[in-house]
């Protein structure tokens, strides 16, 4: 074999190995970007003050600072010995600190996060999103970025308008910034080693009626989450009026300016960072996401049927990390004297839910089919009874007795961001109880 032929074969094998490893973990093939190329959000505030105020202390801004995320992620990382599980547990930073990851620090959760450069601590920020030019994969932070050269040469910023005339930087229309795909790159998450679908918010939307082939009926992620503002929840069950406004103090008013509150269901963390408006908006969103119906026609057979309908969310209820988000039914039957004669779904003195509660969630398992509470160990999905967009589920509840006439049935659909059972396991200062939000309630007399 001559040298040229040997070299070509060797090069082919080498490229093959690189492509193989990149397919498993695309971060290995990602070219690092100098952090000085990114512009701080405070610089953007100079022109986009109102937009900055909406974004500031949103969950996008706080993704690296959220104390519940940080303590839980660090707790779940400890004690792992399987290489694939460690790899997954270390990878949270890819979406929580994306600027840090693409610039080289932090690259993993166990890095000293206190040394994270200031710009990287600001989570999902202006120059991260508006420097995105394309998508390399629809999960695990698959955005491809093209930032400028810092404040002296900020380069092109991409967005939803085709006629901007900015002073500080160049601007260019990007269809991608009006589509759900740009959100899906972080809001779909696959296990780095096992390939398990850990979060599927984008896929849930993609497979839902909101992703209609009819352009007039199609509602992108932005169509709810970037129309919302205080008092206007903008869900699938409420009006979603446009938000007239100007991108800067000196630019023309537009019929609609995308809002940047980025509100989901988290009502507690923004409030702890002095963003109570976003906490209230999260509650408004939750209260316009689902409805309840109680059928008592089988009460003499000691059964009640409860229908839960996802009327307002463009994805499953709950979404995100489906094993950690808690949506459940609290069912109470009281006699004429308001004495409780039956109850399920109530919290115990440790603020934990009992195992007999009707909970809508994802259950992950290991290779043997055993339930796991650590997604780093998730090799398969054992159960997923979450409520899909514009669908409903019927839960048949068996009662221990036939309630007497005039008894009262009270059914509530409740939301909490994290199981208290996990929080109680984390060493250190005890967590304050996370807020429980009443999403829907039905009260019916027998």
C-alpha positions in Angstrom: 0.0 0.0 0.0 1.5 3.4 -1.0 1.7 6.3 1.4 -1.1 8.4 -0.3 -3.6 5.5 -0.2 -2.6 4.8 3.5 -3.0 8.4 4.4 -6.5 8.7 2.7 -7.7 5.5 4.5 -6.3 6.8 7.9 -7.9 10.2 7.4 -11.2 8.6 6.5 -11.1 6.5 9.6 -10.2 9.5 11.8 -13.0 11.6 10.3 -15.4 8.7 10.9 -14.4 8.6 14.6 -14.8 12.3 14.9 -18.3 12.2 13.3 -19.3 9.2 15.5 -18.3 11.0 18.7 -19.9 14.3 17.5 -23.1 12.4 16.9 -23.1 11.2 20.5 -22.1 14.6 21.9 -22.1 17.5 19.3 -20.4 19.7 21.9 -17.2 17.7 21.1 -17.2 19.1 17.6 -18.3 22.6 18.6 -15.8 25.4 17.9 -15.4 27.6 21.0 -16.3 31.3 20.6 -14.3 34.0 22.4 -16.5 35.4 25.1 -15.5 39.0 24.3 -17.5 38.6 21.1 -20.8 38.7 23.1 -22.4 41.9 24.1 -23.8 42.3 27.6 -27.6 42.6 28.1 -27.0 46.0 29.9 -25.5 47.3 26.6 -28.6 46.2 24.8 -30.7 48.0 27.5 -29.3 51.3 26.3 -31.6 51.2 23.3 -34.1 48.4 24.3 -35.0 49.5 27.8 -38.6 48.2 27.9 -37.6 44.8 26.4 -34.7 44.5 28.9 -37.1 45.2 31.8 -39.4 42.4 30.6 -36.5 40.0 30.2 -34.7 40.9 33.4 -35.3 38.3 36.2 -37.3 36.2 33.8 -36.6 32.5 34.0 -34.5 32.9 30.8 -32.4 35.5 32.7 -32.3 33.4 35.9 -31.6 30.0 34.3 -28.1 30.0 35.8 -29.1 31.6 39.1 -32.2 29.6 40.0 -31.4 28.2 43.4 -33.8 25.3 43.1 -32.2 24.1 39.9 -28.7 24.6 41.1 -29.1 22.7 44.4 -31.2 19.9 42.8 -28.8 19.5 39.9 -25.8 19.3 42.2 -27.5 16.9 44.5 -28.5 14.6 41.6 -24.9 14.7 40.3 -23.4 13.3 43.6 -22.8 9.6 44.0 -23.0 8.7 40.3 -20.4 6.2 39.1 -21.7 5.2 35.7 -19.9 7.1 33.0 -23.0 7.7 30.9 -25.0 8.9 33.9 -22.2 11.3 35.0 -22.0 12.7 31.5 -25.7 13.5 31.5 -25.7 15.0 35.0 -22.8 17.2 34.1 -24.6 18.6 31.0 -27.3 20.8 32.5 -25.1 23.8 31.8 -25.7 23.4 28.0 -29.1 25.1 28.3 -28.8 26.8 31.6 -25.6 28.6 30.8 -25.3 28.4 27.0 -23.0 31.4 26.5 -20.6 29.8 29.1 -20.7 26.5 27.3 -20.0 27.9 23.8 -17.2 30.1 25.1 -15.5 27.4 27.2 -16.6 27.9 30.8 -18.4 26.3 32.4 -18.3 23.1 30.3 -19.9 20.9 33.0 -21.9 21.2 36.2 -19.1 20.3 38.5 -17.0 23.2 37.3 -16.7 26.0 39.9 -19.8 27.9 38.8 -18.8 30.9 40.9 -16.1 31.6 38.4 -18.6 31.8 35.5 -17.9 35.0 33.5 -20.5 37.7 34.2 -22.0 37.7 30.7 -22.4 33.9 30.9 -24.2 34.1 34.2 -27.1 35.9 32.5 -28.7 32.8 31.1 -30.6 32.9 27.9 -29.9 36.5 26.9 -30.2 39.0 24.1 -26.9 38.3 22.2 -27.3 34.6 22.5 -30.7 34.4 20.8 -30.2 37.3 18.4 -26.8 35.9 17.2 -28.4 32.6 16.2 -28.2 31.9 12.5 -29.2 28.3 12.0 -29.9 25.0 13.9 -27.7 21.9 13.9 -30.0 19.7 15.9 -33.5 20.0 17.5 -32.4 19.2 21.0 -29.7 19.8 23.6 -29.1 23.4 22.6 -28.6 22.9 18.9 -28.4 26.6 17.9 -25.5 27.8 15.7 -24.3 31.3 16.7 -22.6 34.0 14.8 -21.9 36.9 17.2 -20.1 40.0 16.3 -16.7 41.1 17.6 -17.9 42.8 20.8 -19.2 46.3 21.4 -16.8 47.9 19.0 -18.0 45.7 16.1 -21.3 44.2 17.2 -22.1 42.6 13.8 -25.5 41.5 12.7 -28.4 40.8 15.1 -31.2 38.6 13.8 -34.9 39.1 14.5 -38.5 39.1 13.3 -38.5 42.4 11.4 -37.4 43.0 7.8 -37.2 46.8 8.0 -35.1 47.7 11.1 -32.7 50.6 10.9 -30.6 50.3 14.1 -27.8 52.7 15.0 -25.5 50.4 17.1 -25.5 47.2 15.1 -26.6 45.8 11.8 -29.9 43.9 11.7 -31.3 41.2 9.5 -34.7 39.4 9.2 -34.7 35.8 10.4 -37.7 33.6 9.8 -36.3 31.2 12.4 -36.9 33.8 15.1 -40.6 33.7 14.4 -40.8 29.9 14.6 -41.0 27.4 17.4 -37.8 25.7 16.2 -35.6 28.3 17.9 -37.3 27.5 21.2 -37.2 23.7 20.6 -33.4 23.6 20.5 -33.3 23.8 24.3 -36.9 22.7 25.1 -36.3 19.2 23.8 -33.6 17.3 25.7 -32.2 13.9 25.1 -30.0 11.9 27.5 -26.4 12.4 26.2 -25.5 8.7 26.8 -28.7 6.7 26.6 -30.7 8.8 24.1 -33.8 8.8 26.3 -36.2 11.7 25.6 -36.0 13.6 28.9 -37.9 16.8 27.9 -40.1 17.0 24.9 -41.9 20.4 25.0 -41.1 21.2 21.4 -42.1 17.7 20.1 -45.3 18.0 22.1 -46.1 21.2 20.3 -45.0 19.8 17.0 -47.4 16.9 17.3 -50.3 19.1 18.5 -53.2 20.8 16.7 -51.4 24.1 17.3 -48.9 23.1 14.7 -51.6 23.3 12.0 -50.9 23.0 8.3 -53.3 25.9 7.9 -51.2 29.1 8.5 -54.3 30.9 9.8 -54.7 28.3 12.6 -51.0 27.6 13.4 -49.8 29.1 16.7 -46.0 29.0 17.3 -44.5 29.0 20.8 -44.0 32.8 20.4 -47.8 33.1 19.7 -48.5 32.5 23.4 -45.3 33.1 25.3 -44.3 36.3 23.5 -47.8 37.8 23.4 -48.3 37.5 27.2 -48.0 40.5 29.4 -49.5 41.3 32.9 -53.3 40.7 32.9 -53.2 39.1 29.4 -52.2 35.4 29.8 -52.4 34.7 26.1 -53.0 30.9 26.3 -54.9 28.6 23.9 -58.1 29.2 25.8 -57.8 33.0 26.0 -57.6 35.9 23.6 -54.0 36.6 22.4 -54.2 40.3 21.4 -51.2 41.9 19.7 -48.9 44.0 21.7 -48.4 47.4 19.9 -45.2 49.1 20.8 -41.7 50.3 19.8 -38.5 48.3 20.1 -36.7 51.5 21.2 -37.7 54.8 22.6 -37.1 56.5 19.3 -38.3 54.0 16.7 -41.7 53.7 15.1 -44.5 51.9 16.8 -45.4 48.5 15.3 -48.7 46.6 15.4 -47.1 43.9 17.4 -43.8 43.8 19.4 -42.9 40.4 20.8 -42.9 40.5 24.6 -39.8 39.1 26.4 -41.2 38.1 29.8 -40.7 34.4 28.8 -43.2 33.2 31.4 -43.9 29.5 31.9 -45.2 28.0 35.1 -42.6 29.1 37.6 -44.2 31.6 40.0 -41.7 31.3 42.8 -38.1 31.9 41.5 -38.8 35.3 39.7 -40.5 36.6 42.8 -37.5 35.8 44.9 -35.5 38.0 42.6 -37.9 40.9 42.9 -39.9 40.0 39.8 -43.3 39.5 41.3 -44.9 40.6 38.0 -43.6 37.5 36.3 -44.7 35.3 39.3 -48.3 36.6 38.9 -48.1 36.1 35.1 -47.1 32.5 35.7 -50.1 32.0 37.9 -52.4 33.6 35.3 -51.0 31.2 32.7 -51.6 28.2 34.9 -55.1 29.3 35.7 -55.9 29.4 32.0 -54.4 26.1 30.9 -56.9 23.4 32.0 -60.5 22.7 32.9 -62.2 20.1 35.1 -65.5 18.3 34.9 -66.9 16.0 37.6 -69.5 13.2 36.7 -71.3 11.8 39.8 -73.7 9.5 37.9 -71.9 6.4 39.2 -71.8 7.7 42.8 -74.0 4.8 44.1 -71.4 2.4 42.7 -68.9 4.3 44.8 -67.2 5.9 41.7 -66.8 9.4 40.4 -65.4 10.3 37.0 -63.2 13.3 36.7 -62.3 14.8 33.3 -59.2 16.9 33.0 -58.9 18.8 29.7 -55.8 20.6 28.4 -57.6 23.7 27.0 -54.8 26.3 27.0 -51.3 24.8 26.8 -49.6 24.2 23.5 -47.9 21.2 24.9 -48.5 18.6 27.5 -49.6 19.4 31.1 -47.1 19.4 32.7 -44.2 19.9 30.4 -40.5 20.4 30.8 -38.9 17.9 33.1 -42.1 15.8 33.3 -41.0 13.7 36.2 -40.3 16.7 38.4 -43.2 19.0 37.6 -46.2 18.0 39.7 -49.8 18.4 38.5 -52.3 16.4 40.5 -55.9 16.0 41.6 -56.9 16.9 45.1 -60.3 15.3 45.8 -62.3 16.0 48.9 -65.8 14.9 50.0 -67.4 16.7 52.9 -70.6 15.9 54.7 -73.3 18.5 55.5 -71.4 19.6 58.5 -68.3 20.2 56.3 -66.5 17.2 57.9 -64.1 15.5 55.5 -65.2 11.9 54.9 -62.8 11.2 52.0 -59.7 12.9 50.7 -56.9 12.0 48.3 -54.2 14.2 46.9 -53.6 16.2 50.1 -50.1 16.9 51.4 -48.8 15.3 54.6 -46.9 17.1 57.4 -43.7 17.0 55.3 -45.5 18.7 52.4 -45.2 15.4 50.4 -47.8 13.8 48.2 -49.0 10.3 49.1 -48.5 7.5 46.5 -52.2 7.1 45.9 -52.6 10.7 44.6 -53.6 11.0 40.9 -50.5 12.7 39.4 -50.0 13.6 35.8 -46.3 13.0 35.0 -43.5 11.1 33.3 -42.0 8.1 35.1 -38.5 7.2 34.1 -36.8 3.8 34.6 -33.4 2.1 34.6 -32.5 -0.8 32.2 -34.4 -3.2 34.5 -37.6 -1.3 34.6 -37.1 0.1 38.1 -38.4 3.6 38.6 -35.7 6.2 39.1 -36.0 9.7 40.5 -32.7 10.9 38.9 -33.0 11.6 35.2 -29.3 10.9 34.8 -30.2 7.2 35.3 -33.2 7.3 32.9 -32.8 4.6 30.2 -36.5 4.4 29.4 -39.9 5.9 29.9 -42.0 3.7 32.0 -45.1 5.8 32.0 -46.4 9.1 30.6 -49.9 10.0 31.6 -49.5 13.8 31.0 -52.4 15.6 29.3 -51.6 16.4 25.7 -52.5 19.7 24.0 -56.2 20.0 23.3 -56.9 16.5 24.7 -58.5 15.3 27.9 -58.2 12.4 30.2 -60.8 10.7 32.4 -59.8 9.5 35.9 -62.1 7.0 37.6 -61.9 7.4 41.4 -63.0 4.6 43.6 -64.6 5.7 46.9 -64.6 3.7 50.1 -68.3 4.5 50.7 -71.4 6.0 49.1 -71.6 9.6 50.2 -74.9 10.6 51.7 -77.2 13.1 50.1 -76.1 16.7 50.3 -72.4 15.8 50.6 -70.1 18.1 48.8 -67.4 17.0 46.3 -64.5 19.4 45.8 -62.0 18.7 43.1 -58.9 20.8 42.5 -56.2 20.5 39.8 -53.0 21.7 41.5 -49.5 22.5 40.3 -46.1 22.5 42.0 -42.7 23.0 40.4 -40.9 20.2 42.2 -41.7 17.2 44.4 -41.1 18.0 48.0 -39.8 14.5 48.6 -36.7 15.3 46.5 -36.2 18.7 48.1 -36.4 17.1 51.5 -33.5 14.8 50.5 -31.1 17.7 49.7 -28.7 18.5 52.5 -28.3 22.1 53.8 -30.7 24.8 54.5 -34.3 23.5 54.1 -36.2 24.8 51.2 -39.2 27.1 51.8 -42.4 25.3 50.6 -42.8 25.9 46.9 -46.1 27.5 46.0 -49.0 25.3 45.0 -51.1 26.9 42.3 -54.8 26.0 41.8 -55.2 25.5 38.1 -58.8 24.6 38.2 -61.6 23.8 40.7 -65.0 22.2 40.7 -67.4 22.1 43.6 -70.5 19.9 43.3 -73.2 18.9 45.7 -74.5 15.3 45.5 
